[in-house]
Every structure is written in C-alpha cells, then in structure tokens.
Amino acid sequence: MRALRLVIADDHFLTREGLRAVVDDQDGLKVVATAVDLPSLMGAVAEHTPDVVVTDIRMPPSKTDEGIQAAVELRQRMPSVGVIVLSQFADSGYALALMKGGSQGRGYLLKERVLDPQQLVSAVQSVAMGDSVVDPAVVDRLLTKNRAASPLDGLTQREKEVLRELARGKTNVAIGAALFISEKSVQNYINVIFSKLGLTEDPAVHRRVQAVLVYLNER
C-alpha cells in the first residue's frame, strides 16, 4: 500500500517540525509539504493533492480560525482531502464549525494528543478513509462542565445515558454492555435521540457524530 501523503500547517516552527518528525517516523505516512499560514496551506494542497491535511486551528493572517476556514474551503474544492484540525482548546463550538458541512474526513484533536504518535497515526488513517474523529479529551473535559437548559432536556434519563456513552466513542455493543441492555435496544434509543435532536437522514452528515457534537456543545 502506498503511503498516505500529508500537508502539515502551523506557524510555529518547533510545532511544525515536531509534527513532521513524528509523521516521518511512521510507516505508511509521508509529509509532502509544510505551510505557515492559510494561503501557503491552500497553495500546498493545490500543488500536491495530499490525502490528509493536519493544520493548526489558528494561523496567519488573522490567527482566528484559519484551520476551520481551510476545512470548509476544501470541502467544496477538494472533498477527497481529509482535514485534521489541531487546537489547544477543548471547545465544542470549533468542533461544530468543523463538522457543519459534513463530518466525513474531518478530525478535531487537541495538540497534546499528538504527543502520542499512535493517536495521530490512528486519526490520520481514519480521516483518510472518510471517517471522523473527535478527540476523547474534548469529550472528557466537556462532560464535567455544568450546562443551562438545552435541547437535551427533552431526552429521558436512559437516552441521556446512551448519548453519554456514544460521546465516549463506544460502539452499540459496548454501550449495551455498559448499560446492561441489548444491542437492539441501544439502536432503538439512538434512533429516538436522532429524532428528538432533529438529525435527519442527510447523507452528508454522520448523525452519530452530529449527536455527540450537539451533546458536547451543551455541556
């Protein structure tokens, strides 16, 4: 199998080169270009057509949400290119913005996560296959926060428990084992959750990810 080709974007030299070193040390991954801002990132993607972009969320020129902007633009221009956004912030608002146009091939990781090479490699491989990744640390941190009234208040206690386990990245089988219910019951609860949260059958939206992001946004 050919190596997955990556473009890495970060305006901090040490972070950028550290990511390059981590990637270059992994079998099956290859860095084809690096970038320091949004224009150079888009130029590198146009030139090299990578499988995955790994980008900081904040870069020049505005240092606000360039990583999100890149993901949105690439969704329209080059939908086959996966994007992993790296952030220092466990902010569900950023994750929602990243997934807004569809969750396929999109990942949101905390920068601390890439200190573990296997976590980064796993995320890159998942995104390259069209899957989506939301950092478990984002889930863990936001689960501890208090929240005001929200659409989640329409869920029953059991539905909230199922959604909580879903947010932790568990499969239907694992959720059933954790809550001592059958896999079929788990799927029934999930379908009800989708309905109550207003998540449709839109093929551009991965409803499990969208449900988790709604949950996190209300923590």
C-alpha positions in Angstrom: 0.0 0.0 0.0 1.2 3.5 -0.8 2.0 5.9 2.0 -0.6 8.4 2.9 0.5 11.9 1.8 0.2 14.7 4.3 0.5 18.5 4.3 1.2 20.0 7.7 0.4 23.6 8.5 1.5 25.5 11.7 3.0 28.9 12.0 5.2 27.8 15.0 8.5 26.3 13.7 9.0 23.9 16.5 5.5 22.6 16.4 5.5 22.3 12.6 8.8 20.5 12.5 7.9 18.3 15.5 4.8 17.1 13.7 6.9 16.5 10.6 9.3 14.4 12.6 6.5 12.4 14.2 4.9 11.7 10.8 8.2 10.9 9.1 9.0 8.3 11.7 5.8 6.3 11.0 5.5 3.7 8.3 2.8 4.4 5.8 2.8 8.2 6.3 4.7 10.8 4.3 4.9 14.6 4.6 4.9 16.1 1.1 4.8 19.8 2.2 4.5 22.2 5.1 2.9 25.6 5.4 2.9 28.5 7.8 -0.4 30.3 7.0 -3.7 29.8 5.3 -2.5 31.0 1.8 0.6 28.8 1.8 -1.5 25.8 3.1 -4.1 26.2 0.3 -1.2 26.5 -2.3 0.5 23.4 -1.0 -2.8 21.4 -1.2 -3.4 22.6 -4.7 0.1 21.6 -5.7 0.5 18.2 -4.0 -3.2 17.0 -3.6 -2.5 15.2 -0.3 -4.6 12.6 1.3 -4.8 14.5 4.6 -4.1 18.0 5.9 -3.0 18.4 9.5 -3.4 22.0 10.5 -3.3 24.3 13.5 -6.7 25.9 14.1 -5.1 29.4 14.4 -2.6 30.7 11.9 -1.8 34.0 10.0 -3.2 36.1 8.5 -5.8 36.6 11.3 -4.9 33.9 13.8 -8.5 33.1 14.5 -9.9 30.0 12.8 -7.8 29.5 9.6 -7.8 25.7 10.1 -11.6 25.7 10.1 -11.6 28.0 7.0 -9.3 25.6 5.2 -11.5 22.6 6.0 -14.6 24.4 4.8 -12.9 25.5 1.5 -11.5 22.1 0.9 -14.9 20.5 1.4 -16.1 22.5 -1.6 -13.0 22.4 -3.8 -11.3 19.1 -3.0 -13.7 16.9 -1.0 -11.4 13.9 -1.1 -8.8 15.6 1.1 -9.2 14.8 4.8 -8.6 17.5 7.4 -7.4 17.2 11.0 -7.6 20.4 12.9 -5.3 20.7 15.9 -6.3 23.0 18.8 -5.2 23.9 22.3 -8.9 24.4 23.2 -11.5 21.8 24.2 -14.1 23.9 22.5 -17.2 22.2 21.1 -18.0 25.3 19.1 -14.9 24.8 17.0 -15.7 21.2 16.5 -19.3 22.0 15.4 -18.0 24.5 12.9 -15.6 22.0 11.5 -18.3 19.3 11.1 -21.1 21.7 9.9 -20.9 20.8 6.2 -20.5 17.1 6.9 -18.4 15.0 9.2 -16.7 12.7 6.7 -13.0 13.0 6.6 -12.8 15.5 9.4 -11.0 15.4 12.7 -10.6 17.6 15.7 -7.7 16.9 18.1 -6.2 18.6 21.0 -2.5 19.4 20.3 -1.5 17.4 23.4 -2.9 14.3 21.7 -0.2 14.3 19.0 2.5 13.8 21.7 1.3 10.2 21.3 2.3 9.2 17.8 -0.1 6.3 17.6 -3.0 8.7 18.4 -2.0 10.9 15.4 -1.5 8.0 13.1 -4.8 6.5 14.0 -6.6 9.8 13.4 -4.8 10.3 10.1 -5.8 6.8 8.9 -9.4 7.2 10.0 -9.8 10.6 8.3 -8.1 9.4 5.1 -10.8 6.6 4.9 -13.6 9.2 5.3 -14.3 8.7 8.9 -14.5 11.4 11.5 -12.5 11.8 14.8 -13.4 13.9 17.8 -10.7 14.0 20.5 -11.7 11.9 23.5 -10.1 14.6 25.7 -12.7 17.1 24.4 -15.4 14.7 25.4 -13.9 14.0 28.9 -13.4 17.7 29.7 -16.8 18.9 28.5 -18.6 16.1 30.3 -17.5 17.7 33.6 -19.0 21.1 32.8 -22.4 22.3 34.0 -24.8 23.4 31.4 -28.0 25.5 31.2 -31.3 24.3 29.7 -30.9 22.8 26.3 -32.5 20.6 23.6 -31.0 17.7 25.6 -33.6 18.3 28.3 -36.1 16.6 26.0 -34.3 13.3 26.4 -35.1 10.8 29.0 -32.5 9.7 31.6 -31.9 6.5 29.7 -31.5 8.3 26.4 -29.0 10.7 28.0 -27.0 7.7 29.3 -26.9 6.2 25.8 -25.8 9.5 24.3 -23.2 9.9 27.0 -21.7 6.5 26.1 -21.9 7.4 22.4 -19.9 10.6 23.2 -17.2 8.5 24.7 -16.8 6.7 21.3 -18.3 3.4 22.2 -20.0 1.1 19.7 -23.6 -0.1 20.1 -22.3 -3.4 21.5 -20.1 -1.6 24.1 -22.9 0.8 25.0 -25.2 -2.2 25.6 -22.6 -3.9 27.8 -22.1 -0.7 29.8 -25.8 -0.1 30.4 -26.9 -3.8 30.6 -29.3 -3.6 27.6 -29.4 -5.3 24.3 -27.7 -4.0 21.1 -31.1 -3.7 19.5 -32.3 -1.6 22.4 -29.3 0.6 22.0 -30.1 1.2 18.4 -33.7 2.0 19.2 -32.6 4.6 21.8 -30.2 6.1 19.3 -32.9 6.4 16.7 -35.1 8.2 19.2 -32.2 10.5 20.1 -31.7 11.4 16.5 -35.4 12.2 16.1 -35.6 14.3 19.3 -32.4 16.3 18.3 -33.8 16.9 14.8 -31.0 15.0 13.0 -32.1 13.9 9.5 -31.0 11.2 7.1 -28.9 13.7 5.1 -26.1 11.6 3.6 -23.6 14.4 4.0 -24.0 14.3 7.8 -22.8 11.5 10.1 -25.6 11.5 12.6 -23.7 9.8 15.4 -21.0 12.5 15.2 -23.6 15.3 15.0 -25.5 13.9 18.0 -22.2 13.8 20.0 -21.4 17.4 19.0 -24.8 18.7 20.0 -24.3 16.9 23.3 -20.8 18.5 23.8 -22.0 21.9 22.8 -24.5 21.9 25.6 -22.1 20.8 28.4 
